[in-house]
Amino acid sequence: MLGGGKHDYVRMARPLLRSFDANRFQVHVEDMAQSPEGRHAVLVASDDPVTAAHAAQLRDFVRSGGGLVLLHGTLAAWSPSSAIRELAGWVPSGPGPLTELIVRPDPDHPVTQRLDPEWKVRDELYLSEGPPLDATVLLRTSWRYAEQVVAYERPYGAGRFVYLGLGHEPSTYQDPNFHKLVGRLLMLAAGRQAAEPVGVGLVGYGAIGREHATSITATSGLRLAGVCDLSVERRAAAARDWSVRVHAHQDEMLMDPEVGLVAVGTPPSAHADPVLAALKAGKHVVCEKPFGLHVEEVDRMIDAAASRGLVLTVFQSRRWDPDYLAMRDVARSGRIGEPFYLESFIGGHDHPCDFWHSHEPISGGTIYDWGSHYFDWILQLFPGAVQTVTALAHKRVWHDVTNADQVRVDLTFAGGAQATFLQSDIAAARKPKWYLLGTQGAVVGDWVDEPVPSDFPARVKVFRASGEELLKLAPRDQHGFYRNLADHLAWGEPLAVNAEDARRTVAVMEAATQSIARGGVQIKVEI
């Protein structure tokens, strides 16, 4: 229910309403005269006073099992009503002046777990001596050397009342943390509880397995429940690092009822079998990148997950790289017009590693290494269908490994956009990481001068006719992939990396491999 008054909540709330996933919410936008009957939970933002009859309706609705969420100044505007005071158990004063607030969520409450530890919002603060004793505080902020409540929830009868005192500015309704929080509060008010923490089993405990374990143990809602590896030494390392149950064979771990999710960290040529085995055992699955070497095996994994109603996602962890996010946000904002041309590069002149990454029968070839990340980025920037793929490879210097020394892949998209990926171990001079042209500007990502440049974010500049701007990059969310996965499992929030997106990346890499095998011929596709 959205009301009027001095705030145009109907207009401001549109980004929030658009963020509600249709699979989780059936949204009905109504005026303040509507009865709450027939709803599970009601969200209200209004400066208008409430009538005695409507306040009594809302109180009785919550008492009988409904949920009510009041935003911003609604509770203050409605506090003269005795029914609302009874429901809320608290009367705010204020508001204070419009200012920047640093908001801190409770890291242990299921509703606020995995939100940013703190975020800044320009808003008004409604002051109080504190919420009722039976309330649980969800958000706090500092105000003149004292702690103030920003949000709380409390039971009332068979239902639940929630207060969230944010929502003065349009920017608040565009904040991803605000979107997540309001969605969860509505689900909580409607009687939905977060899913229990999920036990995770790792298949493989090499370097990438340790990376998975670190993120899993750092993410609320997930816990490391087991590690499987053929190597005695790696099993011993896992037990020592995490005090976790270890297994020599994956079948043992898949029989463990404490394992609800399996992360497969085997080499690329050996992804399909453990993924399919885990799905058959009824476990959700995270597959390391690349998803697979062939579309055929990817389709088998997708079909197996879909037939069992299980989550299947791919560890495209570099979607959270701050330089990529900066470039993506500029491209999507319209600041450079319509993006139509991209060159991307990674490499240098140095001996490639001698692990399985450089052995083509296991790795799939050079394209499947960094290409797994770069094509994922490219397909996020250019969502149109890929129409042609052309690729060439060189083998000229490093003959002790089987991967090519250099690969170049050219893509064309429906609508005429073009993208190029170049990975080279024989490049004495580096090209920019990204060179993105739009109809009104450009974005260039230059490599930083570091010992291992691939692990450091690029310097990202925006070029327009009016001048150039060096972008300030946000800190990297080291555990962003698993935070999103935990949010999906707990609250049904959208999965950042879905299997169909990862399938497109494999399809591009497989077509590029075919082009190389045929001497660089253009492969016509519809990906």
N, C-alpha and C positions, 0 to 999 in steps of 0.2 A: 504494500500500500504506500503510495507516494503522494505527499501533500504539497501544499504551496507555502505561502508566507514569504519571508525575505529571501529564502533559498529556492532556486529552481531545481528541486531534487529530481524531477522527471527527466530533465535534460542531463544533469550531472551523473545520474545513475546509469545512463545507457551503456558506458563501457563495462560497468560491473555486471549488468544483466546479460550483456553479450558474452561475458566470460563463463557464464553458467553452462556447463556441458549438458546437452539435451538428454544424455544417457543417465544423468544423475538428478536432474531437476525438471519439473514441469512448471514453468514460470507463468503466472497470471498477474499482469499489472493492473491494479484496481485503484479506484479513488477511496477516500477515507470513509465513505458511506457504506462500503461493502461489509457484509457480515463475514467473520472468519470461518464460519461453519463449512465443513467439507475440505478444509485444508489441514495439512500436517503441521506446518509452521508458517508464520506470517512475519515478514520483514517490513518495518515501518520507518520512513524518514519524513518528518513533517514538522513545521513550525506552527501549524494551525492548532487551536485548542481542541480538546476532545470532549464530546458530549458525555453526560453522565450515563446515558443508555449505551453508547458505544464502548465506554470504558468498562462497564459492567459485563458487556458481551465478551470483551477480550479477557477479562479476569476469569470469567466462567469457562471460556475456551481453554485457557491454560490449566485451570484447576482440573478439567476433565481429561487432560492428556495432551493438549496442544502445546505448541512452542511459539514464543513471541520474542523477536529480536528488534530492539529499538536502536536506531542510529543517531549519532550526533546530538542535536538539541531536542530531540523528540521527548525524552524523559523529562527534561526541564520544562518544556512547554506543557506537558501533561500532568506535572506534579500537583497542581491544585486539586486533581481528582483523587478522592479517597480510595477508589478502587485501584487506581494505578499505583498509589503509594503503598497499598497493601501488597500488590503484585511485585513491585520492585524492592520494597523494604529499604528504600534509600532515596533521598532527595538531593540532587546536585544543586550547587549554586554557581553563579557565573553567567556567561562564560568569561574567561580571562581574555586578554588581547590576542589577536591573531599573531602567531609567531611560529618559529620552527621548533618542533618538539622531537626529542629522541625517544622513541618508543621501544620498550624492551618486553618481549613476550616471555611467559613462563616456559622454560625449556623442558619441563617435565609433564605438563598437561598434554594429553593426546591431541587437543585441538591446536595447540600452538607449537608442538614439536616440529622441528625442521623448517620453521620460518627463520628468516635472518635473525641472528642474535640481537640485533638492534637495527632500526631504520629511522630515517629522518622524514618527517611529514610536516607540512605547513598547515596548521589547524588551530582551533580554539580548544582550550582545556576547561572542562567543567570541574569545579573543585568540590571537595567534600571532606568530612572527617573520616570517611571509610565506608565500605559497603556493609551490608548486614552480616552477622556472624556466620550464617549458614551459606554464605556466598564463597565462590572460588574466584580469586583474582586471576585474570588472563593476561592483561597488559598493564604495565606501569610506565611512568615517566617521572623524571626529576623536575621539581618545580620549586625554585628558590630554597634550595638545600633541604627539601622534604620530598618524600615519595608520594605520588598521587596515582590514584586508580584511573585507568583509561577504559578498561573493559572488565566485566565480571559476569558470571553465570550463577544461577541459584535454582534449586527445585521449588516448585509451588504446586501443591496438590499432586496430581499425577503427571503434571507437565513441567515445563522449564522456561524460565525467563532469562533473557540475555540482554545486557546493555553494552554497547560499543560507542564510545563518545567521540568518534572521528567522523568526518564527512563534511567539513565546511567548504573545502576548495575542490574544484573539478579535478586537480591533479591527484587528490586522494583516491578518487574513483578509477584512476588509471594505474594505480600501484599494484604490481603483482602480489605483494604480500597482503594487501587489503583484499584483493579478489579471493585469494586462498582462504583467508581468515573468515570472511563473510560466508563463503560457501560452506566451510566446516561448521560455523556457528549455526547455520540453518539446518544442517544435517543433525547436529547435536540437539537442537531445539525440537526437531521432529522425532527424536528418540533413537537416532542412529549412533552407535558407538564405533570408535576406531577399531579396526581389526587388531588382533593380538600380534605382538612381535613375531616375525618370521625367522625361523632358523635357516641358515644358509650353509650349503655344502659346496666346497671347491673341488673341482676335478682338475688337478695339476697345481703344483706349488713351486713353479719356477719364479722368475722375476716378476712376471705379470700376476701370478697367483698372490704374491706378497702385496702387490698393489691393490688387488681386490680385497684381500683380508683387511688391509689398513682402512679402506673406505667403509667396509661392512661394519667393522667394530666401532667406527667413528659415527655411525648413522643410527639415530634412535629409530626404533621400529624394526631393526634388523639385528641379528646376533649370529656370530660364527658358530656353527654347530658341528662341523666336520670337515676334514681335508682328506682327499684321496690322491695318492701319487704312487707310481710304480717304484720310485727310488726310495730306498731305505734312508738315505741321507736326507732327502727332502722331507720325508715323513717325520724324521727326528727333528728337523728344523722347525716344521710347523707346530709340533707338540711343544717344543721349547719356546717358540715365539708367542703362542697364543693359549697354551694349556688346553688344547682342543683334542677331541677324539680323532684319531687318524686311521685310515683304511688303505690296504694294499690294492683292493679291487673296488671298482665303482658300485658293483651290485650290493656290496655290504652297506655302503653309505646310502644307497637308494632305498634300502629296506628300513632305514632309521626313521621312525615317525616324527622325530624332532627336526628333520630336514624337510622344509617346505619349498625351498628354492635352491636351485643348483646353478652355480656359475662355472661354465666350461672354459678352461684356459689352456686347452691342448693346442698344438700347432694347427694352422689353417686346413691342412689336408685331412685332419682327423677331428673335425668339428661335428659332422653329422651324426655319427654313431652314438657318442655320449649324449648329445642333445636329444636324439630320438629315444634313447633308453630312459633318460630322466623324465621326459614327457609321458612315456608309457607307464612309468612308476607314479604318475600323478603329481609331479613336481613342476612348479614354475621354473623358467630357465632364462639365464643370462648367457648369451654366447659371445665369446671374444670376437673382435673384428679380425679379418673379414668374416662375415656371416658364413660364407662358404666359397668354394672356388667355381662352382657351377650353379646356374639357376635351378637345374633339376633337383639337386639335393636341398637347396633352399626351399623350394616348393614343398618337398616332402616334410621338412621341419615345420613350415607354416601350417600345412594341412593337419599335421599331428596335433599341434597346439590348438588349432581352431576346433577340431573334433572333440577335444576334451575340455574346452573352455578354460585353457591355461594361458598364463602370460608368457610370451616369448619376446625377448628384446635383445638388442645387440649393443655391446660396450663401445659405442661411439663417444668416448669420453671427451674428445677434443671439441665437441660442440660447446663446451664450457670454457674454451680458451678465450681470454679477454680480448685479444686482437681480432679474432674472428667475430666475436659478438659485437665489437665496435663497428667493424665493416658491415656486418649484416644489418645492424640497426640503422646505419646511415643509408644503406641500399633500400631498406623497407620504408624509411621515413619520407622518401621522395626528394631529399635534399640534392641528389645528383640526377634527378629525373628518372627515366626508365633505364635500368642497367641493361646493356646489350653486348658487352665484350669483356672477357676476363682472361688474363694470363696468370698462371700460378706456377711457382717453382720451389723446389727444395733440393739441396745438394751442396756439393763442393768437390774438391779434388783430394780424395782420401780413400784409403783402403776400406772397403765395406767390411762389416762385421762377419765373423766366420761361424755364427750360429745358424740355426735353421732358417732365419730370416733371409739368408743369401743363397739358399739351396732351393732351386726352382721346383723340384718335385714335391717339396714339403710346403714351401711358402706360396706357391702359385706363380712366382715370378715377381720382378721388381714392381710391376703395376699394383700388386696386392699388398704391398708394404705401406708406404705413405699414401699411395693412391686410395686406400680404404678411407682415410680421413679426408683427403682433398676432394674426392668425388662426392663424398657425403656433404661437404661444405658447398660444393658447386651446385648440387641438386637442391640444396636449401635456398640458394641465392636465385636460381633459375628454375622455378617450379614447373615450367612447361615441359612437354614431352620431348625427350631426346630423339632426334630423327636420323642422325648419322654419327658414326664413330670411325675415326681413322687413327692408326697408331704405327709408329716405327720404333725399332730398338737398335742399339749399337752394342757390340761386344769387341772392345779394342784394347783394354789395358789389364783388367783384373781377371786373369784366366784361372785363378785358383778357386773361384766361386762360380756357381752355375747361373746365378741371376745376371741379367743384362747390366752393362755399365750405365746405360742411359735409356730412358723411354720417354717418348712424347706422345700424348693423346690429344686429339682435337675432336670436340663435340660441336654439333649444331643442334639448335632447338627449334621447335615449332615457333614461328614468329620471327626467325632469323637470328636470334642471339647466338653468340659463339663463346666457347670456353676452351682453354688449352691448359694441360697439365704437363709439366716437365720435371722429371726426377733424374738427377745425374750425379754419379760418383766420379765424373771426369770433367767437372766444371771448375776451371781455375778462377773464373770470375763469376760471382753470383748475380743472378737477376733478382728483382724484387720478389718478395714472397707472393704478393698480389698486385695486379695492375688492373683495376676495374674501371671501365668507362661507362658513364651514363649520359643521357641526352643533355644534361645540364651541369655536369661536373664529373669528377673522378675520385677514386680512393686508391691510394698507393700504400702498401705495407712494405717497408724496407727492413731487411734483416739487421738485427743489432750485432755489434762486434763482441761476441762472447765465445768462450771455448767451444760450447756445443750450441750453436745458434738455433737449432730446431727446437730446443727445449725452452727458449726464451721468447716472449711475445715480440712481434714486430713493432716498429714505430709506424703508427697509422696516421696518415695525413689525408685531409679532404681538400680537394682543389675545385674552386669555382671561379667564375669570371671576376668576382669581387676579391679574390685572394685565396690563401691557403690557411688551413687550421690543423695543428697537431692535436690529436685527440688524447684526452686523459683516459687511461684504461683503468677499469675496475679491478680489484684483486681477483685472482682466479678462485672459483669455488671448487676446491680440490675434490670434494665428494658430491658434486652436483648430480652426477648420474645416479648414484645410489639414493640420494635424497629424493629425487624425483620418483624413483622406483618405489621407495617406501611410502611416499605420498599416494601413489597409485594403488598400492596394495591396501593401505589403511583407509583411504577415503575415496578411491575411485577417480582421483584426479588424472587428467590426461597424461598419457605416457609420452615422454619426450622423444624416444626413439622407438618407433613401431616397426614391426617386422617387414611390412610392405615397403617402407622407406629404405630399409637396409637391403631389401631384395633389388631395388633399382640400382643401388651402388654396385652390387655383384653383377647385375646384367650389363652395366657399362664396362666393368673390368673384363668380363668374359668376352664381350664383343671386341674390346681392344686387343685382347690376346689372340683372337681369331684374325684380326686385321694384320697383326705382326706376322703370324704364321703364313699369311697369304701375301707377304711382301708389301704391306702397307696399303692394301686396297681399302676403299671406303665401304664400310658395312652399314647398310640401311636397316634401321631398327625402329621400334615404337616403344620407348621405355619411359 
